[in-house]
């Protein structure tokens, strides 16, 4: 069933190739691999022809890959705000993923943008990758409500930065992600003004200026045993 997914990409993801002997076990493996892409609501197959010349037809029904949401709200910290979320899990018809969330208000502007080219079992020698950029503001998880600024406000943390990571196989259905990340962290009040000290004169940041640059190296390992990420 025609959709956004490229036929060349689907042929790459199937083990059974033209001219090979048809084996039911290989067809079942191909179905499972197509399901694990998370792009289809339904994956089935049928056989055409006879014992001398068989055509294997994979019937795929795509699920909606795009999401677009709008919202609005109010809270005492940010005031009135509006938000929009866009996500596409099949960019270019090859299963690449892009997402962007944006929130704008009286005292808030933040975003989170991410692009991912997943690692594929069909191309084990090619690493996947992901890049992201963000700007966020939230109540500081380090300084609780007992720590106050000179103006009596509580401490807010503002982070802006991004990162990049490589994704590869570690074993049976295991994937590892190695990333490098950067964030500029600043300590602020509700109006967005930077503060270097709390009400008692204690420094809020390592630099003593209310702003720190944070570089981190991250690693994670995950094992996903779902037959279909979209509909397990």
C-alpha positions in Angstrom: 0.0 0.0 0.0 1.7 3.2 -1.2 2.8 5.6 1.5 5.7 7.9 2.4 8.2 5.1 3.1 10.6 4.6 0.2 10.6 1.2 -1.5 14.4 1.2 -1.6 14.5 1.6 2.2 12.0 -1.3 2.6 14.1 -3.6 0.3 17.1 -2.8 2.4 15.3 -3.9 5.6 14.3 -7.3 4.2 16.6 -10.3 4.0 14.8 -12.1 1.2 16.1 -10.9 -2.1 14.9 -11.5 -5.7 16.3 -14.9 -7.1 16.6 -16.5 -3.7 14.8 -19.7 -2.5 11.7 -18.7 -0.5 11.9 -19.8 3.1 9.0 -19.2 5.5 11.4 -18.5 8.4 13.1 -15.7 6.5 9.7 -14.1 5.6 8.7 -14.2 9.3 12.0 -12.5 10.2 11.5 -9.9 7.6 8.0 -9.2 9.0 9.4 -8.8 12.5 12.1 -6.4 11.3 9.6 -4.3 9.4 7.4 -4.2 12.5 10.3 -3.1 14.7 10.7 0.0 12.5 7.7 1.4 14.3 6.3 2.9 11.0 3.4 0.5 10.3 0.1 -0.4 11.9 0.0 -3.7 10.1 2.6 -6.0 8.4 1.4 -9.1 6.6 2.5 -11.1 3.5 1.0 -13.2 0.7 2.5 -15.5 -1.9 1.7 -15.3 -5.6 2.6 -17.7 -8.5 3.5 -21.4 -8.2 6.3 -23.6 -6.9 8.5 -22.8 -9.8 8.3 -19.0 -9.5 7.0 -17.4 -6.3 6.4 -13.7 -5.7 6.4 -12.7 -2.0 4.2 -9.6 -1.4 4.6 -7.7 1.8 1.5 -5.7 2.6 2.2 -2.7 4.8 -0.2 -0.2 6.3 1.6 2.9 7.5 0.6 4.6 10.7 0.4 8.4 10.7 4.0 9.5 11.2 3.4 13.2 11.9 2.0 14.9 15.0 1.2 18.6 15.3 -0.2 19.8 18.6 -1.0 23.3 19.9 -1.7 24.4 23.5 -1.9 27.3 25.8 -1.9 27.9 29.5 -1.1 30.0 32.5 0.9 29.6 35.7 2.2 32.1 38.2 5.8 31.4 37.2 5.6 32.0 33.5 2.4 33.9 33.1 0.3 33.2 29.9 2.1 31.0 27.4 1.4 29.2 24.1 3.1 26.0 23.0 3.4 24.0 19.8 4.8 20.5 19.2 5.7 19.0 15.8 7.1 15.4 15.4 7.8 13.4 12.3 9.0 9.8 12.7 9.5 9.1 9.0 11.6 12.0 7.6 12.5 11.4 3.9 10.6 8.1 3.9 13.6 6.3 5.6 12.5 6.3 9.2 14.6 9.3 10.4 13.0 11.2 13.2 12.6 15.0 13.8 10.9 16.7 16.7 10.6 20.3 17.8 8.7 21.7 20.8 8.3 25.5 21.4 6.9 27.4 24.3 6.5 31.2 24.2 4.9 33.4 26.9 5.1 36.6 28.9 8.2 35.4 30.8 9.2 32.3 29.0 10.9 31.2 25.7 12.1 27.7 25.5 12.5 25.0 22.8 13.7 21.5 22.3 14.8 20.3 18.8 16.1 16.9 18.0 17.0 14.9 14.8 17.8 11.2 14.9 19.1 8.8 12.3 18.5 5.5 14.0 20.9 2.6 14.0 19.6 -0.2 11.7 20.2 -4.0 12.0 20.2 -4.2 8.2 23.3 -1.9 8.0 25.4 -3.1 11.1 28.6 -1.3 9.9 26.8 2.1 9.8 26.4 4.0 13.1 23.2 5.9 13.9 23.4 9.4 15.2 21.4 12.1 16.9 21.8 15.9 17.4 19.7 18.2 19.6 19.5 21.8 20.7 17.5 23.2 23.6 16.6 26.1 25.8 14.8 25.4 29.1 14.0 27.2 32.4 12.7 25.5 35.5 12.9 25.7 39.2 16.4 24.7 40.3 16.6 21.1 41.4 19.8 22.0 43.4 18.4 24.9 45.5 15.1 24.2 47.3 12.5 26.7 48.4 14.5 27.5 51.6 17.3 29.1 49.4 16.1 32.6 48.4 17.5 35.4 46.3 18.0 39.0 47.6 14.6 40.0 46.2 13.0 37.1 48.0 12.4 35.1 44.9 13.3 31.4 44.6 16.2 30.2 42.3 15.4 29.3 38.7 17.8 27.5 36.4 18.1 28.5 32.7 19.9 26.1 30.4 20.7 26.5 26.7 22.9 24.2 24.7 22.9 21.0 22.6 24.6 17.7 22.0 25.4 15.0 19.5 25.6 11.2 19.9 26.5 8.1 18.1 24.4 4.9 18.3 25.6 1.4 17.7 24.9 -2.3 18.5 26.2 -3.9 21.7 24.7 -7.4 21.3 21.4 -9.1 20.8 18.8 -6.3 20.6 21.1 -4.1 22.7 22.1 -0.6 21.6 24.6 1.8 23.0 24.6 5.6 22.8 27.8 7.7 23.3 27.2 11.4 23.4 28.9 14.8 24.0 26.8 17.6 25.5 27.2 21.3 26.3 25.0 23.5 28.4 25.3 27.1 29.6 23.7 27.1 33.0 22.6 30.4 34.6 20.8 31.1 37.9 17.9 33.6 37.6 14.8 35.0 39.3 11.3 34.8 37.9 11.9 37.9 35.6 15.0 36.3 34.1 17.6 38.4 35.8 20.9 36.6 36.6 22.0 36.3 40.3 25.4 35.2 41.4 24.6 34.9 45.2 21.7 34.0 47.4 20.2 36.2 50.1 22.9 35.1 52.6 25.7 35.9 50.2 26.6 32.4 49.2 27.7 31.8 45.6 25.1 30.0 43.4 27.5 28.9 40.7 31.0 27.4 40.4 32.3 30.5 38.6 30.8 32.9 41.1 29.2 34.9 38.3 25.8 33.1 38.2 26.7 31.4 34.9 28.6 28.1 34.4 29.5 26.2 31.2 28.9 22.5 31.6 30.5 19.9 29.3 29.5 16.3 29.8 30.2 12.9 28.2 27.2 10.5 28.4 26.8 6.8 27.7 23.6 4.6 27.8 22.7 1.1 26.9 19.2 -0.1 26.2 17.6 -3.4 25.2 14.3 -3.3 23.3 12.4 -6.6 23.1 9.2 -5.2 21.7 7.9 -6.8 18.5 6.6 -3.4 17.4 7.5 -0.1 19.1 4.2 1.5 17.8 1.9 -1.3 18.8 3.7 -3.8 21.1 
